[in-house]
Structure formats: structure tokens, C-alpha cells
Amino acid sequence: MKGKIIQTTGSWYQVLVDGKIIAARLKGKFKLDQFDTTNPIAVGDDVIIEATERHEYVIQEILARHNYIIRQSPRNKHQRHIIASNIDLALLIVTISQPRTSLGFIDRFIAAAASFHIPVKIIINKIDLIKEKEMEQLEYMQIVYNRLGYDVICSSTITNEGIEQIRAALANKTTLVAGHSGVGKSTLLNVLQPELNLKTGKISEKWGKGMHTTTFATMFQLFENTFIIDTPGIKEFMMLQVEPEEVSGYFIDIKQFATNCQFNNCLHQNEPNCAVKDAVENKQIAATRYENYLHIIENIKDINYWERK
């Protein structure tokens, strides 16, 4: 039988088969050393399962993924962990405050998603909590990311602003929902589909950060042919399996000017006749985007250095 992994917990997997959820385990022939990640199976994977003589179900085959998104393993910085696979859309939930989402996190996420051919929509949530002094930051984010072609939707579960736009964006897709803990992912999903009844948490008053309420990445069905993958709060999200000279290809604005650089392998750091640096000076590329690009380059160099040790 063909099914889809909707949750992984230890050695057991919840598989959605024809509207029913079946618990299955991985067949013994699969060895972890066959995989270059910490988890051989991820939420979103299509699998083939079979019943055993003991009336249990085992996963016989993991079907090919058309894409996936990964992060550094929380237990080992030299290993990678697949967050989810077979994704049509990534919905990045961010907030201006309570907690604050940095532009660096946003740029790392959308660049990583681009490297796996996953389109992104940005949701600026808790719009009802934005203070007048924070409006400039909101407007800046809207201008920068709308200009790059990313849909930016402002939302509030209190006023219902943006809810219908989000519902329409999710229709007939499998969508990864990501963002820091506390940005309101679970609350937003509960508004979209009250039957989910996802656990929600409060913001830590001491730190202004969210408390984790989602432990494992889990797939839920919102409506017919519409699935979402709820993920744990991601503290650090970075590009992996990418060389420094490839990064500019995942920054839409930088890629546009990079073809005019003197050197084909220009990293847009200290090289002469760099069209990208000129574009930053002329404000054709947002300075924050360029700075975040440079940070990613340095992170990848550090990772590659330690992996080669």
C-alpha cells in the first residue's frame, strides 16, 4: 500500500493511507549508514508499506523525493536532519516583535528554500501588536521582499486580517509552515482549521521568546487536497550542501547583477569590478540583503572547513 508519512516518533512512523492513519516501522533491511542524514525517513515522504504476519505494518520502500528541506542536526553539527519532503510551498511566519524575527533569519530561510526549489510566502503575523515606532520596519520588509517577488501577507488572528489570503495560498498544496517559536504558527493554523486544536504557548516575559509547543514536524490535513507540515521552532536555519560561489544564485537580487561582475566566480566580497557591490552602493540591492548574503558565505566557509578537518 502507498501512504504518506505524517509524523515520525522514534522508530515508529504515522502513515496516512486512504484517509486512515497507520503506525508502521522501518523494515530491518534499511541501515542508517545508507543515509547521509540523521533521519532516513521524513514527514512528507511517500512510502510503500506492507502488513506482516503479526498484523503489524512495515515500510518496505521509500519513494523518490521531488524536494526536501534540511537543517543542521541539533545533536551533531557535522550531520544534517531532513525537516520535511515533497513540499509545494514554504510559509514563513515572522513577527516584528514578541518575538522579533531578524532579517538574517528570513534571508537564510528563503535562500535555503530556493536551493531546494521550494517557493516561499512570508507572513508577518501579530500585525495587531505592531507599535507606531515599528511601522518603519514593517514597511521596509514589505518593500524589500515584495520587490523581490515574494508575497508578503500581514496577518492577525485577533482581527482576522490576512486569514482568507493565507487560506487561498494553501489550497491544494502541501505547505511547510516555519518560523521561530512564539510567532503564532499553531494559533494561526487553529484559526484556519479549528478542528486541528493544536497546542499553543505563551511568550516568555523574561526573554521575549516563544516556548516550544511543537516537538516533532507533523503533517495535518486542513482541507481536501490541502496539507500543512507544522515544524518545531527553528533557532538556526542555514544553507547546507552549497558551496560559497553558489549562494548568489539563490539571492534573486544579487543574481541579477552578478552576471556583470568581472570574474565568473566573484563572491562579491573584495573582488575588483564587482557589479553587485556597485548595485549595493547605488541602493539597487538592499544593504541588509547584501550583509546577510555575506554572513551566509562566511557560515558556509566555516562549515566546509570543519567538515574537511
Stockholm file with secondary structure:
# STOCKHOLM 1.0

chainA/1-309         MKGKIIQTTGSWYQVLVDGKIIAARLKGKFKLDQFDTTNPIAVGDDVIIEATERHEYVIQEILARHNYIIRQSPRNKHQRHIIASNIDLALLIVTISQPRTSLGFIDRFIAAAASFHIPVKIIINKIDLIKEKEMEQLEYMQIVYNRLGYDVICSSTITNEGIEQIRAALANKTTLVAGHSGVGKSTLLNVLQPELNLKTGKISEKWGKGMHTTTFATMFQLFENTFIIDTPGIKEFMMLQVEPEEVSGYFIDIKQFATNCQFNNCLHQNEPNCAVKDAVENKQIAATRYENYLHIIENIKDINYWERK
#=GR chainA/1-309 SS CEEEEEEEETTEEEEEETTEEEEEEECTTCCGGGCSBSCSSCTTCEEEEEECTTSCEEEEEECCCSCEEEEECSSCTTSEEEEEESCSEEEEEECSSSSCCCHHHHHHHHHHHHHTTCCEEEEECCGGGCCGGGHHHHHHHHHHHHHTTCEEEECCTTTCTTHHHHHHHHTTSEEEEECCTTSSHHHHHHHHCGGGCCCCCCBCTTTCCBCCCCCSCEEEEEETTEEEEECCCCSCCCCCSCCGGGGGGGCHHHHHHHTTSSSTTCCSSSCSSCHHHHHHHTTSSCHHHHHHHHHHHHHHHHHHHHHHC
#=GC SS_cons         CEEEEEEEETTEEEEEETTEEEEEEECTTCCGGGCSBSCSSCTTCEEEEEECTTSCEEEEEECCCSCEEEEECSSCTTSEEEEEESCSEEEEEECSSSSCCCHHHHHHHHHHHHHTTCCEEEEECCGGGCCGGGHHHHHHHHHHHHHTTCEEEECCTTTCTTHHHHHHHHTTSEEEEECCTTSSHHHHHHHHCGGGCCCCCCBCTTTCCBCCCCCSCEEEEEETTEEEEECCCCSCCCCCSCCGGGGGGGCHHHHHHHTTSSSTTCCSSSCSSCHHHHHHHTTSSCHHHHHHHHHHHHHHHHHHHHHHC
//
